Structure formats: C-alpha cells, structure tokens
Amino acid sequence: YVAFRRRFEKMQTRKNRKVDENSYTMMLKLRRDLSRAVTLLGFVKKRERLKKAKLELTIDILDKRFEADDWDARLINEAKAVRRYRKLDEEAKVESTQSEDDLSSVVDSDYESSDEGPF
C-alpha cells in the first residue's frame, strides 16, 4: 500500500462537492478539445503556406517559360527528362551497391558456421 500515491485527473474535493468535480472534469475535456483545435489550425496554416509556395513556384515557372518563349513546352519537357534520367541513374547506383553488399554477406555467411569450405 502506497500512502502518498498520485491521483490522475481527479480533483481533491470533499464528498459533498460533486458539482465542483464535474465542472473540473468538464474543464479538462474543454482544455483537451481546445488543444486539439489549436493543433488542427496549425496543420491548416501549414497546408495553406505550402499551397501558397506552390502557387508562387508555378507563377515563377510560367514567367520563366514566357521569357524563354517556351510555348510548346519543349524546354520544360527537356528539363523533366534530364531530371528523370538523373533519378534513374542514382537509383541504379544504389541498387548495384546494395546487391553487391547482399551477395558478399551471403557468400561469407555460408561458410562461417561450418568447418567445410566451398569444395
């Protein structure tokens, strides 16, 4: 038995003050709900900032295309193709290093536990 144990989310009131305890629990729920609302509003604010940044970038792209007379989207498609090629090249490099590591670990681990060699 613990003499001084904590009481969670319970107000210390006298037995005849049940109304105070109910209002205290209602205030705790209100606080929880308001903190959730603040969190949601923070997410909305972040979303709107991202939407604004995306819109500004889209306007910048259109301005650059207008300056470059890229009416048929030739330059932007070329830039996207270069970007796609670089991404595929990086993925191929990562896969080749991972597959080499996987193969070396499999070959080494096959013969570490037993006395017999590869022959």
DSSP file with accessible surface (Angstrom, degrees, kcal/mol):
  #  RESIDUE AA STRUCTURE BP1 BP2  ACC     N-H-->O    O-->H-N    N-H-->O    O-->H-N    TCO  KAPPA ALPHA  PHI   PSI    X-CA   Y-CA   Z-CA
    1    1 A Y              0   0  235      0, 0.0     2,-0.6     0, 0.0     0, 0.0   0.000 360.0 360.0 360.0 129.1    0.0    0.0    0.0
    2    2 A V    >   -     0   0   95      1,-0.2     3,-0.5     0, 0.0     0, 0.0  -0.869 360.0-161.0-100.9 124.1    1.4    3.4   -1.0
    3    3 A A  T 3  S+     0   0   67     -2,-0.6     2,-0.6     1,-0.3    -1,-0.2   0.904  86.1  36.3 -72.5 -41.5    0.4    6.1    1.4
    4    4 A F  T 3  S+     0   0  197      2,-0.0    -1,-0.3     0, 0.0     2,-0.2  -0.607  80.4 159.6-114.0  69.7    1.1    9.1   -0.9
    5    5 A R    <   -     0   0  115     -2,-0.6     2,-0.2    -3,-0.5     0, 0.0  -0.624  42.0-107.0 -91.2 154.9    0.0    7.9   -4.4
    6    6 A R        -     0   0  201     -2,-0.2     2,-0.6     1,-0.0    -1,-0.1  -0.521  21.3-147.5 -79.2 144.9   -0.8   10.2   -7.2
    7    7 A R    >   -     0   0  129     -2,-0.2     3,-0.6     3,-0.1     2,-0.4  -0.965  17.4-143.2-112.9 118.2   -4.4   10.6   -8.3
    8    8 A F  T 3  S-     0   0  159     -2,-0.6     3,-0.1     1,-0.2    -2,-0.0  -0.675  70.6 -14.2 -88.6 133.2   -4.7   11.2  -12.0
    9    9 A E  T 3  S+     0   0  151     -2,-0.4     2,-0.4     1,-0.2    -1,-0.2   0.833 103.1 118.1  50.6  38.6   -7.2   13.6  -13.4
   10   10 A K    <   -     0   0  118     -3,-0.6     2,-0.3    14,-0.0    -1,-0.2  -0.981  58.9-136.0-136.6 126.4   -9.2   13.7  -10.2
   11   11 A M        -     0   0   63     -2,-0.4     2,-1.1    10,-0.1    10,-0.1  -0.571  22.1-118.9 -81.0 141.5   -9.7   16.8   -8.2
   12   12 A Q        +     0   0  137     -2,-0.3     2,-0.3    -5,-0.1    -1,-0.1  -0.688  56.1 148.8 -81.0 102.2   -9.3   16.7   -4.5
   13   13 A T        -     0   0   42     -2,-1.1     2,-0.1     5,-0.0     5,-0.0  -0.904  49.9 -98.5-130.4 164.0  -12.8   17.7   -3.3
   14   14 A R    >   -     0   0  160     -2,-0.3     3,-1.8     1,-0.1    -1,-0.0  -0.400  41.1-107.8 -75.5 161.9  -14.9   16.9   -0.3
   15   15 A K  T 3  S+     0   0  209      1,-0.3     3,-0.3    -2,-0.1    -1,-0.1   0.816 118.0  54.0 -64.1 -29.3  -17.6   14.3   -0.8
   16   16 A N  T 3  S+     0   0  131      1,-0.2    -1,-0.3     2,-0.1     3,-0.3   0.405  92.8  76.1 -88.0   7.2  -20.4   16.9   -0.8
   17   17 A R    <>  +     0   0  109     -3,-1.8     4,-1.4     1,-0.2    -1,-0.2  -0.338  48.5 137.6-111.5  51.4  -18.8   18.9   -3.6
   18   18 A K  H  >  +     0   0  122     -3,-0.3     4,-2.3     1,-0.2     5,-0.2   0.842  67.6  61.4 -65.6 -31.3  -19.7   16.7   -6.5
   19   19 A V  H  > S+     0   0  112     -3,-0.3     4,-2.5     1,-0.2    -1,-0.2   0.915 101.9  51.5 -63.9 -41.5  -20.6   19.7   -8.7
   20   20 A D  H  > S+     0   0   62      1,-0.2     4,-2.2     2,-0.2    -1,-0.2   0.899 109.3  50.2 -62.5 -40.6  -17.1   21.0   -8.4
   21   21 A E  H  X S+     0   0   30     -4,-1.4     4,-2.3     2,-0.2    -2,-0.2   0.916 110.4  49.8 -66.1 -39.7  -15.6   17.7   -9.5
   22   22 A N  H  X S+     0   0   83     -4,-2.3     4,-2.3     1,-0.2    -2,-0.2   0.919 111.7  47.8 -65.1 -42.4  -18.0   17.5  -12.5
   23   23 A S  H  X S+     0   0   54     -4,-2.5     4,-2.3     1,-0.2    -1,-0.2   0.880 109.8  54.1 -67.5 -33.8  -17.1   21.1  -13.6
   24   24 A Y  H  X S+     0   0   73     -4,-2.2     4,-2.1    -5,-0.2    -2,-0.2   0.935 109.3  46.8 -64.2 -43.9  -13.4   20.2  -13.2
   25   25 A T  H  X S+     0   0   46     -4,-2.3     4,-2.3     1,-0.2    -2,-0.2   0.893 111.0  52.7 -66.4 -35.7  -13.7   17.2  -15.5
   26   26 A M  H  X S+     0   0  130     -4,-2.3     4,-2.5     1,-0.2    -1,-0.2   0.900 108.4  50.7 -65.2 -38.4  -15.6   19.3  -18.0
   27   27 A M  H  X S+     0   0  121     -4,-2.3     4,-2.6     2,-0.2    -2,-0.2   0.896 108.5  51.9 -65.7 -38.4  -12.8   21.9  -17.9
   28   28 A L  H  X S+     0   0   39     -4,-2.1     4,-2.3     2,-0.2    -2,-0.2   0.925 111.1  47.1 -62.9 -42.8  -10.3   19.2  -18.5
   29   29 A K  H  X S+     0   0  119     -4,-2.3     4,-2.7     2,-0.2    -2,-0.2   0.908 111.6  51.2 -64.7 -40.4  -12.3   17.9  -21.5
   30   30 A L  H  X S+     0   0  100     -4,-2.5     4,-2.7     2,-0.2     5,-0.2   0.921 109.5  50.2 -62.7 -42.2  -12.6   21.5  -22.8
   31   31 A R  H  X S+     0   0  188     -4,-2.6     4,-2.3     2,-0.2    -2,-0.2   0.921 111.3  48.7 -61.5 -44.2   -8.9   22.0  -22.5
   32   32 A R  H  X S+     0   0  111     -4,-2.3     4,-2.1     2,-0.2    -2,-0.2   0.940 112.9  47.7 -61.5 -45.3   -8.2   18.8  -24.4
   33   33 A D  H  X S+     0   0   76     -4,-2.7     4,-2.2     1,-0.2    -2,-0.2   0.904 111.8  49.7 -64.3 -40.9  -10.6   19.8  -27.2
   34   34 A L  H  X S+     0   0  102     -4,-2.7     4,-2.4     2,-0.2    -1,-0.2   0.892 108.9  51.8 -67.1 -36.4   -9.2   23.3  -27.5
   35   35 A S  H  X S+     0   0   62     -4,-2.3     4,-2.2    -5,-0.2    -1,-0.2   0.896 109.6  50.4 -68.0 -35.4   -5.6   21.9  -27.7
   36   36 A R  H  X S+     0   0  145     -4,-2.1     4,-2.6     2,-0.2    -2,-0.2   0.905 109.6  51.0 -64.8 -40.5   -6.8   19.6  -30.5
   37   37 A A  H  X S+     0   0   43     -4,-2.2     4,-2.6     2,-0.2    -2,-0.2   0.910 109.2  50.5 -63.8 -40.0   -8.4   22.6  -32.3
   38   38 A V  H  X S+     0   0  101     -4,-2.4     4,-2.1     2,-0.2    -1,-0.2   0.918 110.4  50.2 -63.9 -40.5   -5.1   24.5  -32.0
   39   39 A T  H  X S+     0   0   78     -4,-2.2     4,-2.0     2,-0.2    -2,-0.2   0.935 110.9  48.5 -62.9 -44.8   -3.2   21.6  -33.4
   40   40 A L  H  X S+     0   0  112     -4,-2.6     4,-2.4     1,-0.2    -2,-0.2   0.913 109.9  51.8 -62.6 -41.1   -5.7   21.3  -36.3
   41   41 A L  H  X S+     0   0  120     -4,-2.6     4,-2.5     1,-0.2    -1,-0.2   0.873 106.9  54.2 -64.7 -33.9   -5.4   25.0  -37.0
   42   42 A G  H  X S+     0   0   37     -4,-2.1     4,-2.3     2,-0.2    -1,-0.2   0.907 108.7  48.5 -63.8 -41.3   -1.6   24.7  -37.1
   43   43 A F  H  X S+     0   0  127     -4,-2.0     4,-2.6     2,-0.2    -2,-0.2   0.899 111.2  50.2 -65.0 -40.3   -1.9   22.0  -39.7
   44   44 A V  H  X S+     0   0   61     -4,-2.4     4,-2.7     2,-0.2     5,-0.2   0.926 110.0  50.7 -63.4 -42.4   -4.3   24.2  -41.7
   45   45 A K  H  X S+     0   0  123     -4,-2.5     4,-2.1     1,-0.2    -2,-0.2   0.924 111.4  47.7 -61.7 -42.9   -1.9   27.1  -41.5
   46   46 A K  H  X S+     0   0  130     -4,-2.3     4,-2.3     2,-0.2    -1,-0.2   0.917 111.3  51.3 -64.3 -42.5    1.0   24.8  -42.7
   47   47 A R  H  X S+     0   0  130     -4,-2.6     4,-2.5     1,-0.2    -2,-0.2   0.928 110.2  48.8 -60.6 -44.0   -1.1   23.5  -45.6
   48   48 A E  H  X S+     0   0   80     -4,-2.7     4,-2.3     1,-0.2    -1,-0.2   0.878 109.6  52.1 -67.3 -35.6   -2.0   27.0  -46.7
   49   49 A R  H  X S+     0   0  155     -4,-2.1     4,-2.5    -5,-0.2    -1,-0.2   0.919 110.6  48.3 -63.2 -43.4    1.6   28.1  -46.6
   50   50 A L  H  X S+     0   0  110     -4,-2.3     4,-2.5     2,-0.2    -2,-0.2   0.899 110.7  50.8 -64.4 -39.7    2.6   25.1  -48.8
   51   51 A K  H  X S+     0   0  114     -4,-2.5     4,-2.4     2,-0.2    -1,-0.2   0.914 111.0  49.0 -63.3 -40.3   -0.2   25.9  -51.2
   52   52 A K  H  X S+     0   0  131     -4,-2.3     4,-2.6     2,-0.2    -2,-0.2   0.924 111.3  49.0 -65.6 -42.3    0.9   29.5  -51.4
   53   53 A A  H  X S+     0   0   41     -4,-2.5     4,-2.4     2,-0.2    -2,-0.2   0.908 111.1  50.3 -64.3 -40.4    4.5   28.4  -52.0
   54   54 A K  H  X S+     0   0  149     -4,-2.5     4,-2.4     2,-0.2    -1,-0.2   0.918 110.6  49.5 -63.7 -41.5    3.4   26.0  -54.7
   55   55 A L  H  X S+     0   0  108     -4,-2.4     4,-2.4     1,-0.2    -2,-0.2   0.923 110.4  50.3 -63.4 -42.3    1.4   28.7  -56.4
   56   56 A E  H  X S+     0   0   99     -4,-2.6     4,-2.4     1,-0.2    -1,-0.2   0.899 111.2  48.8 -63.3 -40.3    4.4   31.1  -56.3
   57   57 A L  H  X S+     0   0  110     -4,-2.4     4,-2.5     2,-0.2    -1,-0.2   0.897 109.8  51.8 -66.3 -38.9    6.7   28.5  -57.8
   58   58 A T  H  X S+     0   0   64     -4,-2.4     4,-2.5     2,-0.2    -2,-0.2   0.923 110.1  48.9 -63.3 -40.8    4.1   27.8  -60.6
   59   59 A I  H  X S+     0   0   82     -4,-2.4     4,-2.6     1,-0.2    -2,-0.2   0.916 110.6  51.2 -64.0 -41.8    4.0   31.5  -61.3
   60   60 A D  H  X S+     0   0   86     -4,-2.4     4,-2.6     2,-0.2    -2,-0.2   0.915 109.8  49.8 -61.4 -41.8    7.8   31.6  -61.4
   61   61 A I  H  X S+     0   0   83     -4,-2.5     4,-2.6     1,-0.2    -2,-0.2   0.931 111.5  48.3 -62.8 -44.7    7.9   28.7  -63.9
   62   62 A L  H  X S+     0   0   92     -4,-2.5     4,-2.3     1,-0.2    -2,-0.2   0.902 111.0  51.0 -63.9 -39.1    5.3   30.3  -66.1
   63   63 A D  H  X S+     0   0   81     -4,-2.6     4,-2.5     2,-0.2    -1,-0.2   0.926 111.3  47.6 -62.9 -44.1    7.3   33.6  -66.0
   64   64 A K  H  X S+     0   0  131     -4,-2.6     4,-1.9     1,-0.2    -2,-0.2   0.899 112.0  49.8 -65.0 -39.9   10.5   31.8  -67.0
   65   65 A R  H  <>S+     0   0   67     -4,-2.6     5,-2.7     2,-0.2     4,-0.3   0.891 110.7  50.4 -65.3 -37.0    8.7   29.9  -69.8
   66   66 A F  H ><5S+     0   0  131     -4,-2.3     3,-1.0     1,-0.2    -2,-0.2   0.922 110.6  48.9 -65.9 -42.4    7.3   33.2  -71.1
   67   67 A E  H 3<5S+     0   0  135     -4,-2.5    -1,-0.2     1,-0.2    -2,-0.2   0.844 114.5  45.5 -64.7 -33.4   10.7   34.8  -71.0
   68   68 A A  T 3<5S-     0   0   53     -4,-1.9    -1,-0.2    -5,-0.2    -2,-0.2   0.393 108.9-123.5 -90.5   3.0   12.2   31.8  -72.9
   69   69 A D  T < 5 +     0   0  108     -3,-1.0     2,-1.3    -4,-0.3     3,-0.3   0.904  51.3 161.8  53.3  45.4    9.3   31.7  -75.4
   70   70 A D    > < +     0   0    5     -5,-2.7     3,-0.8     1,-0.2    -1,-0.2  -0.506   9.0 147.2 -93.8  68.8    8.6   28.1  -74.5
   71   71 A W  T 3  S+     0   0  173     -2,-1.3    -1,-0.2     1,-0.2    -2,-0.1   0.810  71.4  46.4 -76.9 -28.2    5.1   28.0  -75.9
   72   72 A D  T 3  S-     0   0  115     -3,-0.3    -1,-0.2     0, 0.0    -2,-0.1   0.284 110.1-118.0 -98.8  10.8    5.2   24.3  -76.9
   73   73 A A  S <> S+     0   0   21     -3,-0.8     4,-1.8     1,-0.1     5,-0.2   0.732  70.4 137.1  62.9  27.5    6.7   23.2  -73.6
   74   74 A R  H  >  +     0   0  140      2,-0.2     4,-2.1     1,-0.2     5,-0.2   0.947  69.9  44.7 -68.8 -46.1    9.9   21.9  -75.3
   75   75 A L  H  > S+     0   0   66      1,-0.2     4,-2.4     2,-0.2    -1,-0.2   0.912 113.9  48.3 -67.9 -41.6   12.3   23.3  -72.6
   76   76 A I  H  > S+     0   0   38      1,-0.2     4,-2.3     2,-0.2    -1,-0.2   0.903 111.8  49.8 -68.9 -36.1   10.3   22.2  -69.6
   77   77 A N  H  X S+     0   0   90     -4,-1.8     4,-2.2     2,-0.2    -1,-0.2   0.893 110.3  51.3 -67.3 -36.6    9.9   18.6  -71.1
   78   78 A E  H  X S+     0   0  111     -4,-2.1     4,-2.3     2,-0.2    -2,-0.2   0.924 110.1  49.0 -64.9 -42.4   13.6   18.5  -71.7
   79   79 A A  H  X S+     0   0   60     -4,-2.4     4,-2.3     1,-0.2    -2,-0.2   0.908 111.0  50.2 -63.9 -39.7   14.3   19.6  -68.1
   80   80 A K  H  X S+     0   0  106     -4,-2.3     4,-2.6     2,-0.2    -1,-0.2   0.895 109.3  51.7 -66.0 -37.5   11.9   16.9  -66.8
   81   81 A A  H  X S+     0   0   47     -4,-2.2     4,-2.6     2,-0.2    -2,-0.2   0.923 110.1  48.4 -66.0 -41.5   13.6   14.2  -69.0
   82   82 A V  H  X S+     0   0   62     -4,-2.3     4,-2.5     1,-0.2    -2,-0.2   0.928 112.4  49.2 -63.6 -43.1   17.0   15.2  -67.6
   83   83 A R  H  X S+     0   0  191     -4,-2.3     4,-2.2     2,-0.2    -2,-0.2   0.921 111.5  48.7 -62.2 -43.6   15.7   15.1  -64.1
   84   84 A R  H  X S+     0   0  151     -4,-2.6     4,-2.4     1,-0.2     5,-0.2   0.915 110.7  51.1 -62.7 -42.0   14.1   11.7  -64.7
   85   85 A Y  H  X S+     0   0  159     -4,-2.6     4,-2.4     1,-0.2    -2,-0.2   0.926 110.2  49.0 -63.6 -43.7   17.3   10.3  -66.2
   86   86 A R  H  X S+     0   0  162     -4,-2.5     4,-2.4     2,-0.2    -1,-0.2   0.904 110.8  50.6 -63.0 -40.8   19.4   11.5  -63.2
   87   87 A K  H  X S+     0   0  128     -4,-2.2     4,-2.3     2,-0.2    -2,-0.2   0.936 111.8  46.8 -64.1 -43.8   16.9    9.9  -60.7
   88   88 A L  H  X S+     0   0  102     -4,-2.4     4,-2.3     1,-0.2    -2,-0.2   0.894 111.4  52.3 -65.1 -38.2   17.0    6.6  -62.6
   89   89 A D  H  X S+     0   0   67     -4,-2.4     4,-2.0    -5,-0.2    -1,-0.2   0.923 110.3  47.8 -64.4 -43.1   20.8    6.7  -62.7
   90   90 A E  H  X S+     0   0  123     -4,-2.4     4,-2.2     1,-0.2    -2,-0.2   0.910 111.4  50.6 -64.8 -40.4   21.0    7.4  -58.9
   91   91 A E  H  X S+     0   0   87     -4,-2.3     4,-2.6     1,-0.2    -1,-0.2   0.898 108.9  51.9 -64.7 -38.4   18.6    4.5  -58.2
   92   92 A A  H  X S+     0   0   52     -4,-2.3     4,-2.3     2,-0.2    -1,-0.2   0.905 109.4  49.7 -65.5 -39.5   20.7    2.2  -60.4
   93   93 A K  H  X S+     0   0  125     -4,-2.0     4,-2.0     2,-0.2    -2,-0.2   0.923 111.9  47.9 -64.1 -42.5   23.8    3.1  -58.4
   94   94 A V  H  X S+     0   0   75     -4,-2.2     4,-2.3     1,-0.2    -2,-0.2   0.929 112.5  48.8 -65.0 -44.0   22.1    2.5  -55.1
   95   95 A E  H  X S+     0   0  126     -4,-2.6     4,-2.6     1,-0.2     5,-0.2   0.898 109.8  51.7 -63.6 -39.5   20.7   -0.9  -56.3
   96   96 A S  H  X S+     0   0   51     -4,-2.3     4,-2.0     2,-0.2    -1,-0.2   0.917 111.7  46.0 -67.3 -39.4   24.1   -2.1  -57.6
   97   97 A T  H  X S+     0   0   70     -4,-2.0     4,-2.0     2,-0.2    -1,-0.2   0.901 114.1  49.1 -70.0 -36.0   25.9   -1.3  -54.3
   98   98 A Q  H  X S+     0   0  108     -4,-2.3     4,-2.5     2,-0.2    -2,-0.2   0.916 111.0  49.1 -68.4 -40.8   23.1   -2.9  -52.3
   99   99 A S  H  X S+     0   0   58     -4,-2.6     4,-2.4     2,-0.2     5,-0.2   0.893 110.5  50.9 -68.3 -36.0   23.2   -6.1  -54.4
  100  100 A E  H  X S+     0   0  123     -4,-2.0     4,-2.3    -5,-0.2    -1,-0.2   0.924 111.9  47.6 -64.8 -41.6   27.0   -6.3  -54.1
  101  101 A D  H  X S+     0   0   98     -4,-2.0     4,-2.0     2,-0.2    -2,-0.2   0.910 112.1  50.2 -64.7 -41.3   26.7   -6.0  -50.3
  102  102 A D  H  X S+     0   0  101     -4,-2.5     4,-2.0     1,-0.2    -2,-0.2   0.923 111.7  47.5 -63.9 -44.2   23.9   -8.6  -50.2
  103  103 A L  H  X S+     0   0  118     -4,-2.4     4,-2.5     1,-0.2     5,-0.2   0.917 111.3  49.9 -65.7 -41.7   25.9  -11.1  -52.3
  104  104 A S  H  X S+     0   0   57     -4,-2.3     4,-2.2     1,-0.2     5,-0.2   0.904 111.4  48.9 -66.8 -36.7   29.1  -10.7  -50.3
  105  105 A S  H  X S+     0   0   62     -4,-2.0     4,-2.1    -5,-0.2    -1,-0.2   0.885 111.8  49.3 -70.7 -34.9   27.3  -11.2  -47.0
  106  106 A V  H  X S+     0   0   75     -4,-2.0     4,-1.5     2,-0.2    -2,-0.2   0.940 112.9  46.3 -68.4 -44.5   25.5  -14.3  -48.3
  107  107 A V  H  X S+     0   0   80     -4,-2.5     4,-0.7     1,-0.2    -2,-0.2   0.935 115.7  45.8 -65.5 -42.9   28.8  -15.8  -49.6
  108  108 A D  H >X S+     0   0   94     -4,-2.2     4,-0.7    -5,-0.2     3,-0.6   0.909 112.5  49.8 -67.5 -40.2   30.7  -15.1  -46.4
  109  109 A S  H 3X S+     0   0   60     -4,-2.1     4,-0.7     1,-0.2    -1,-0.2   0.752  97.9  68.7 -75.6 -19.8   27.9  -16.3  -44.1
  110  110 A D  H 3< S+     0   0   89     -4,-1.5    -1,-0.2     1,-0.2     4,-0.2   0.858 111.9  29.4 -65.6 -32.4   27.5  -19.6  -45.9
  111  111 A Y  H << S+     0   0  101     -4,-0.7    -1,-0.2    -3,-0.6    -2,-0.2   0.432  99.7  81.8-111.9   0.2   30.9  -20.9  -44.8
  112  112 A E  H  < S+     0   0  147     -4,-0.7    -2,-0.1    -3,-0.2    -1,-0.1   0.891  94.3  45.3 -72.9 -38.3   31.4  -19.2  -41.4
  113  113 A S  S  < S+     0   0  112     -4,-0.7     2,-0.2     2,-0.0    -1,-0.2   0.749 109.1  58.5 -81.5 -22.7   29.4  -21.6  -39.3
  114  114 A S  S    S-     0   0   42     -4,-0.2     0, 0.0     2,-0.2     0, 0.0  -0.716  73.7-132.7-109.7 161.6   30.7  -24.8  -40.8
  115  115 A D  S    S+     0   0  175     -2,-0.2     2,-0.2     2,-0.0    -1,-0.1   0.662  80.5  92.9 -81.4 -19.3   34.2  -26.3  -41.0
  116  116 A E        -     0   0  142      1,-0.1    -2,-0.2     2,-0.1    -3,-0.0  -0.485  67.6-141.2 -79.6 149.5   33.8  -27.3  -44.6
  117  117 A G        -     0   0   36      2,-0.4    -1,-0.1    -2,-0.2    -2,-0.0  -0.092  42.8 -75.3 -91.6-164.8   35.0  -25.0  -47.3
  118  118 A P              0   0   85      0, 0.0    -2,-0.1     0, 0.0    -1,-0.0   0.686 360.0 360.0 -71.5 -12.7   33.4  -24.2  -50.6
  119  119 A F              0   0  235      0, 0.0    -2,-0.4     0, 0.0     0, 0.0  -0.800 360.0 360.0-113.9 360.0   34.6  -27.6  -52.0
